[in-house]
Amino acid sequence: MNPRRLLNEVSFEGGPPGGLQMKEARPRIRAGLITAAALAVACFGMTQVASADTLVITRDFDNYTSRGTFGQGGEWGISSISGFTPPAMGSGVAASGNVFHSFCLERNETLSPGTYDWTLGTAAHNGGVGGATNGADPISAATAYLFGLWWAGNLTNFGSGGNSYDYSFGDGRVSSALELQNAIWFLEEELSSSQMDHNSVGWDWAQAALSAVGSSTSIGNVRVLTLTDSNGNHQDVLVLVPLPPAAAIGLGLMSAMGVVGMVRRRKQRTNLA
């Protein structure tokens, strides 16, 4: 469904077609735009899931990769990826030479530097300690929220302890990576409450994320990269995807229509006064 076609159905010369009044046409246009945006997002997800592109994983134990308390986790660096271009990370988040960084989802699968095939989805597949149904473990809204903050460089003064991620490369960042990896593993049911230190930064971040999302199930534009190679399945990692252009157009048009409607209502109230 084309948003431009929907808008063209409303004549700006001689009134709406077929005698349809603008007041009656507006809900139909808005519904069409919402449908178009939703279809664009859905189509983007489906085309990416079918991808057989590759990426290259790197790590740096001196500057950003944690050796882990419960097994090695993030941060992982991704130095190249074919198939799509993720949104830019916040200033200074990605190390020089890397396109983006990421964290693990499954505690019981391995990952090493190298080249992997990837597919995109909303769940971890073929692995994981807990949370999976029929082999798929959808990522939680809290995980997406926390990862989104970190990606943008905004995981600062977060939680009851006001803890901030150390984005400066070195020992401090390695320690922060350990805390965030544990928080993600807890939110994804890879670690139990009894395994987590309730006085740790990771626990605090996880609880704050749960509180922030409440009952929401939205994961925004956070997705899962499922990694495989000739040896089979490997660790799944997180990524952000760009908003499809068609969806952005639809959302922009809906915002504009909302502003126009607000101005029109104000004018009506003024005239009545």
N, C-alpha and C positions, 0 to 999 in steps of 0.2 A: 504494500500500500504506500503510495507516494504522498508525503505531506503537502507538496506543492500542488498536486492534483486536487487534494481536499480543499485547499485554500481557494483554488480557482473555481470551485463549485459555488462560491459565494460571489455574486456579481457586485462590483463596485459601481456599476452604471445601470441604473434602473431597478435596483433592488435584487434580492435573492431570486434564483430561478424558481419557476413554478409558483410564485407568490409566497414562498417560504419566508417567514420573518426572521431577521437576524437573531432575535432572542431564542427562536426555535432551532435555528441552524447551529448556534454556538455549541450546545452539548454534543451534537453529532460530529462536529469538527474536532472538538477536544477528544472525544472517544476515539476518533480515527487516528489522531496524532499519538495518543497513548498506545494504541495497537501497533502503529508503525514503529514506534520506539522499542516496544517490547519485542516485536518480531526481529528488529535489527540486532538487539542484544542476543536473542536466542540463536539467530543464524550465525552470529559471530562465534558463539560458543560451540555450535555444531561443526563449523568448518575447522576450528582449531583442534577439536578432538580427533578429527580425521588426519591430522598432520603427522608426517613421518620425518620431521626435521630434527636437527641435532643441536646440542649445546656442549660447551666445554667447561668442566668443573675445575676450580682451583681451590687452594687453601693456604693459609699463612698462620701458623701457630704463634708466631712472634707478634703479630699485629691485630688479628681479628678472629681467628678460629679457636674455639674452645676444645680442649681434649675431653671435657665432659666428666660428670660425676657418675652418670648412668650409661656411659657409652658416648662415643664421639658425636657431636652435633655441630650446629652452625657456630659462627657464620661460615657459609660457603661463598666463594666468589665464582661468578659466571663470567668468563672472559669473552665468550662469543655465543650467540644464539641465532639460528636461522629460522625463518618462518614468521616472526613478528618482532616488533620493537616495543619493549615494555616502556611505560611512562618513566621519565627521569626520576631518579631518587633525589632526596633532599641534598642540598649542598654538602659535600664532604662525606656523604655516607658510603659511597662506593669507592674502593681503592683505585688508584690509577691503573689502567689496563683492564679493569673489569666493567662490564656493562651494568651488572647489578649484583647484589648479595642476597643470600637467602638462608632459611632455616629448615631443619628436618621436621618431618611429621611422624615417622615411624621409628620407634626405638629399637626394633629388632631386625632392621634391614641395614645393609652396608652401603657405603659410598666412599669412593676414592677419587682423586684427581684423574680426569680422563674425559673422553668423548662419549656421550650418551644420546640415544634417541629419546625424544620426549613426546608425550601427548598431554593435552590440557583438559582439565575437568574441575569439578567442585569437591572431589573426594579423593582420599588416599586409597590406593588399590593394592591388593595382594600382599598385605603385610599389616603390621601394627599389633600392639599388645591388646588393645581394647577399643570398643566403640564401633566395630565394623559390623555391617549386616550384609550377608551374601557377598562378602569380600570387598565391600566398599565402605569407607568411613568418611562421611561428609565432614568438612571442616566446620567448626563452630563459629557463630557470630563473634564470640569473644576473641577467638584466635585471629579472625580477620581484622577485628578492631585494633588489637594490640600490634599486629604485624603492619597494619596501615600507618599507625602512629610512628613506628620505628622506621619504616620505608621513607617517610617524609622528613625524617630527622626531628620528629616532634615527640619522641618518647622522653619527655623531660618533666620533672616535678610531678610525677604521676603516682597515684596511690596514696594511702594514708601516711606513708613515710616520706612522701615527696621525693621519691627516688628518680634519678635521671640516668639514662643510658650514656655511657662514656663513648662518644663518637671519635675521640682522638685515638689514632692507631697506636697500639702498644699494649702493655699489660692491663691497663684499666679497661680497654675495650674487650680484651679477651675475657676478663672477669664478667663484664656486662653481658657478653654473648652467652656465657654459661647460664646466667640467671634467666635471660630471655628464652633460651632453648628449653630450660626446665619448666618455665611458665607455659610455653606452647605445648610441651609434652603432657603437662598436667591437664590443660584445657582439652586436649585431644584424647584423654584417658589412657595415655601411655605411662603415666605415673599416677599412683594413688595419693590420696591426702597423707597417708601415713609415711609415704616415701619422701614427701616434701618437708623441708625445714620451714615451719610456719613463721619463723623470724627472718626468713630470707627475702631478698629483694624480689626474686622470682615469684614467690608466693604472694607478695604484696601486689605485684603487677597483675597476676592472674585474677586475684580477687577484685581489683579495681576494674579490670576489663569486664568481668562478669556483671559487676554493678552498673557499668556504663551502658551495656547493651540490654540489660533487663530481659524481657521476654522476646526480644527481636530475634529473628532467624536470618536476617539479611547479612550477606557476606560482601556486599558492595562489588568492587571489581578485583577482589582477591581471588586467586585461583590456585590450583594444584598442578605442578608439573610432575607427571609420573615418568620416571626414568628407567630405561631398559638398555641392554646391550646384548651381545651374542651369548652372554652367560645367564641371561634372564632378567628378573626384576631387581631393581635397586631402590634406594631411598627415594621417597617422594619429597619434593620441596615446594615452598610457597613462592608466589610471584604476583605482581599486579599486572593487569591487562588494560590497555587503553579503551576508553569508551568509544564504541563504534560511531563513525561520523553521522550516520543516519539517526542514531539514537540521540546524539548531541543536538542535531538540528531539531528533532521533535521536542526535546526538553526545552530548547531555547524558544521555540515557537509557543510552547505552552506557557512559559514564563512571561513572554511578551503579551499573550492573550490575557493572562492574569492581571498584568499591570493596566492594560486597556480597560478591562472590566472594572478595576478599582477606581480608575479616573472617571469612568462613566457613572458609576454609582455616586461618587462624590458630587458630580455635576447635577445629578437628579436630586440629591438631597439639598443642594444649594438652591435649585429652582423652586423646590417645594417650600423652602424657607422664605 
